Amino acid sequence: MGKVISSEISDSRFQIPDFRFQIPDFRFKISDSRTCPAFAGFQISEIMIERFEDIDIWQDARELCRFIKGLCDNEKFAKDYILRNQILSSSGSIMDNIAEGFERGGNKELIQFLFISKGSCGETRSQIYRAFDFGYITKQECDRVVEMLLSISKKLSGFISYLKKSDYKGIKYKT
């Protein structure tokens, strides 16, 4: 087994396997001495990502989506079909666009889809304020979702910035 790169936290969610010698044909490579925001502050020298599920921002977006689904199950919220469907769609779009951009195999397309995810963060944030204003959720729930969305949006910005500086073009350009 390869080494595990992890943070100070002992939670296994924060451990990233080092695939350098296990996967000869990787999907995406991060090779830099800077901290990559997609991995929540890990200092990395080289990580190869084979699946979008390994991207920390995607995991955060999935957690957000589950949390919002729980909020939408409340009786008042569930009756507002239009807002309920909009917020479930926009929150799901955050994680879906990260996945789609990654699977396309090129940095430029990934960056484009990360920007779309960032837009979906803003859309979801606006919708969560409406849910609060309509009395469907509490102030604490609203604040928690807004905090999660701002964190994801900030990580997306950092990841976009990182990718723009990267020399790696993506798997589809590999010869």
N, C-alpha and C positions, 0 to 999 in steps of 0.2 A: 504494500500500500504506500501511497505517496504521503508526503508530509501534510499536515493540516495547518493552514494559516488561520489564526484566530485572534480575536481581540482580548482585552483584559477580562472580559465577561466569560464565564465558563459555560454559558448556555450554548447548546449544540446548534441553535439557529444561527449563531454568529461564527460558525466554523465553515471554512471554505476548503474543500480538498484541493491539493496541488496536483493537477492532472498532467504536468509537463511530460512525465515519462509513461503515462498510462494511455493517453489518447493521441496517437500519431496524427490523425486528421481532425484537428479541432475546428470548431465553428467560429469562434471569435477569440481574439487574443488581446490581453491587456499587458503591455510590457513597458513599464515606466517606473521610475523611482518615486514619482509623486503619489499622493494619496488619491485614489479614485473614488468619487462620491457614490458610485453604484454599489460599493461595498462598505458603506457606513463607517468610513474612517480607517479602514485597514491600510497599513503601509504595505504595499506590494511591490515586488520586483518583477514578477511574471506570473500571470494566472491565465489559464486557457478555459474559456467557458464554452461548454458544448450545448447547453440548454438555456432557454430564457428563464426557466424556473430557478436557475442559480443566481439570477440578478436580484440583489437586495431590494432595489426599487420596485420590481415586479412583486416581490413578496409583500412589501408594505402596501402596495395597491390592492393586492388580494385581501389582506387583512382589513383594509378600509372598506372594500366592497362587502365583505361579510358583516362588518359592523353596521353599515348603512342598511343592508337587508334586514338586520334585526330591528332597526329603528322603523323601517317601513312596515313591519309586521304589527306594529301597534294599531289598535282599532281605528283611531281617528285618521292616522296617516294612510292606512290601507284603503279607506273609503275615497280618498282623493286619487283616483286612478291615473289621472294625467300627470300630476307631480310625482307620484310614486314611480310610474314608469320612466319618466324623464330622469329622475335621480339615480334609479337603478341602471339605466342605460349609460348615463354620463360617467358614473363611477366605474362601471364595467369597462368603459372605453379607455380608461387610464391604463389598466393592466393589459387589455387587448391590443392596444397600439404598441406597447412595449414589446409584446410577443410578436406581433406581425412585423414590426421593423427589424427585430432580431432575426427572424426566420427568412427575411429577404436576402440576407447574406452580404450586405454592403453597408459601409459606414454612412454614406450619404443618405441612403434610404432610412437607416436606423435613426439618424439625426432628425430627419423629416418626421418620422412617426413619434419620436420623443417630444417634438414640438406639439404635435397633435395631442399627445397625452397631457402635456402641460396645459393646453387649452381646455381639455376636459376637466382638469383640476379646478380651473377658474369657473367653469360652468357648474360643476358640482358644488363648489363653495357658494355660488349665488343661490342655487336651489336649496341648500341646507339653511340659508338665511330665511328663505321663504317658508320653509317647514317650521322654523322657529317662530316667525312672525304670525303664522296661522295657528300656532298653539299645538302643533303635532309633536314637538320634541321640547325637552327642557333646555335651559341655558347651558347647563353642564354638558349635555349631549352635543349641543351646537358647538360649544367651545372645543370639545374633544375632536369633533370631525374637522373643524377649521384648522386646528393645530396639526392634525394628520395630513390634511391637504397641503398646508403650507410647507410642511417638512418634505413631502413627496415632490412638490413643485421645485423646491430648492435643490433637492438631490437631482432631479431631472436637469435643471439648469447646469449644475456642476458636471453631470455626465456628458451633456451636450458639449460643454466647453472642453472637457477632456478629449472627447472624440474628434472635435475639430482640430485639435493639435496633434492627433495621432497620425503616424505614417502608414498604419495598417489600413488597407482599403476594404477588406472583407474577404470571406471565403469564395465568393463568386469570381473574384479577380485573381485567385490563386492559379498559378500555372503548373 
